[in-house]
Amino acid sequence: MSNKTIFRIAGISGILSALAMLVLSFAGDPNKGMSPVYAVPNAVLGIIFVAGLYVLYRSEASTLSLAAAAASVIGYLLFVVASLMQITFPSPLLAAADIAVYILGLTLFSWLAYRTHKMPRLLPLVGLLAALSGVVTYILMLGAGASAENPSGVLGIFYFLYLILVVIWLVWTGISLQLKKSETMRTGISMPTLQR
């Protein structure tokens, strides 16, 4: 499979994953737990998205891209395990999954985007702000004993900022991967011409 196909599929997966996150956040019941019917397809979309990002960055930063991909894949698998066990939020397992994917993995991929210049210049900033919002959200939940079931006040601000920035990052990264497909095709066409 060519890189342009991988980027196309990964980009679409990232966008669909963001849409699924929005649907679950606003239409799901936090007291019921995540359904495997939702969690398994979302994990598959997320892993495909992460694989595309790994392919994009591996030539310039193989260790860091592997760490980012591994953290994210572990997080997605933890979401699946939590859904099979019908664990509800708040839960250490769901928190670990969320932190692995949307704080650790997102931070590492944002750093890779910044270092390699393979994504739009503002995208890493959005990713780092999303991760920072997530860290503050967890600090407020754990340190101050606030509840995430009905976030309000300062926790609500950071919780919704975290959600919105993660969704923006997923969609923007997905679109950027789609554009990488086009750039790969243009590069593939123009390189032989330059060599003649």
Secondary structure by P-SEA (a helix, b strand, c coil): ccaaaaaaaaaaaaaaaaaaaaaaacccccccccccaaaaaaaaaaaaaaaaaaaacccccaaaaaaaaaaaaaaaaaaaaaaaaccccccaaaaaaaaacccaaaaaaaaaaaaacccccaaaaaaaaaaaaaaaaaaaacccccccccccaaaaaaaaaaaaaaaaaaaaaaaaaaaaaaaaaaaaaacccccc
